[in-house]
């Protein structure tokens, strides 16, 4: 109920475009199943165009339900990405 009454209206008002995307400089992991619907592959192209530091993790033989169909491959892809791009804490001290 909270999603439909609070979050969905806010989501519909939120505008995100290529100009706002330029402010994001962190590396991004795009995880996709090789058998995903073509619209997911179009989404991948858009993400790559907006975020030049996007890397792909293609999970073979699965659809958009990839985390259910092959959780191990998804986890390994994420782990590899995080090893290459460790999350660094920002210091709040000035």
ABEGO torsion letter per residue (X at the ends): XAAAAAAAAAAAABBBBAAAAAABABBBBBBBBAABBAAAAAAAAAAAAABAABBBBBBBGBBAAAAAABAAAAAAAAAAAAAABBBBBBBABX
